[in-house]
Amino acid sequence: MSTDKKPASSAKTLWGMLSGAFWGWVTFNIIFVIAGALLIRLVPINTWPYQIAIANYLTGNRFINPETLVTGNTNLRYLDTVLIDVDGDGEQERVLFYRYDLVAGRSPIGATVLDVNQCRPRGIDSYDLIPVDRDYLSDAGFYIEVRDIANVGEKRIVVWGLEGGLRTEAAIFAWYDQSQPCQAPAPGVKGYLNLGSFRGSGGVQITGDGSVRVKQRAFERSQLAVVSVYRPADGSYRQGINGPMRPPAAKAVEFTFTPPTPVPQTYYPEKAVLAFYLAIGVNTAEAKTYLHPDVVDVFTRNGNGWNVAEPEQLTTMAEVKELAYTPDVQKEQEHAEVAVEVEVVNRRPDGSLHGPQRVRVFVRGVPKAGAFPYDCEWRIVGFEFIP
């Protein structure tokens, strides 16, 4: 009976050895792949030449390296190729991004669309994505998307310029094709029309109706920005096909990002004034917190606001068009009264707009221990309308 068990024991031993070897091989490869991935991520190793070599080997040297399309010019440097359907034909085009005018530090970024045509044999057409009023798309990061920006069923190409993750530039293009079959790309015949280009140091945003909001940080000592709103007409933001940009449909002063918290306890009296006007008709309780107790009753006499944006009128909302304040550090440290001038458009309860009206807003520091930086909160104490 003992002799019958020996072959089974030997088989188990052999199976255990093979199983251990297999799992050891698997474990080694997993560790090798993870170590390689970590090495590539942590150590700046350029794997692109090896990828090109493998691609050339697998295709019998018939692989077209997109980098060679720009490296022939010593003043260009290849960045990336994005696969995306930019003309709506159901096939993905290759959008090639590159830097040019190479200098120390950042250089401008350009882009070219490479599109396989339907000729016999099929060839490759190229189209530059160049804004009318400047020859670059960004000088930092970039992102491209195709979207219906105005919810009208028409796709547009948007190339965003990114600054630290913030969208600070936008160039909008539309594909057009009035050519005959296999006719070479030419301006006015076939290509990408620049509908508008925008740049804002405080950010660029496209809203649901196709309007473009551009924020420019134009104030030296605070987080305020001038917001310009551009609205399309006949599908374009330009005056004519290659004309200048249309003027902004509206302008206002806003906080670049979010209001400081809490607003009254801030370095700058002008921030309290702006926050007050932005809160009118939106958050009445918040608007009251920017007023001195002596003037709260005036503000609440007949509703949301009275005598703050237009003489002897009830204000539903107010939009600040301009804001001016000359810093006086000594007065601020003494909690003395200072004046901030604003230009305001008043929206009455019936929806009608009136203005602009210039208003001198008086602000005083109300003592509050521990409030940074001058142990006070900035409160509005009065309004004076400027003829």
Secondary structure, 3 states (H helix, E strand, C coil): CHHHHHHHHHHHHHHHHHHHHHHHHHHHHHHHHHHHHHHHHHCCCCCHHHHHHHHHHHHCCCCCCCCHHHHCCCCEEEEEEEEECCCCCCCCEEEEEEEECCCCCCCCEEEEEEEECCCCCCCEEEEECCCCCCCCCECCEEEEEEECCCCCCCCEEEEEEEECCEEEEEEEEEEEECCCCCCCCECCCEEEEEEEEEECCCEEEECCCCCEEEEECCCCCCCEEEEEEECCECCECECCCCCCECCCCEEEEEECCCCCCCCCCCCCHHHHHHHHHHHCCCCHHHHHCCECHHHHHHHCCCCCCECCCCCCCECCEEEEEEEECCCCHHHHHCCCCEEEEEEEEEECCCCCEEEEEEEEEEEEEEECCCCCCCCEEEEEEEEEEEC
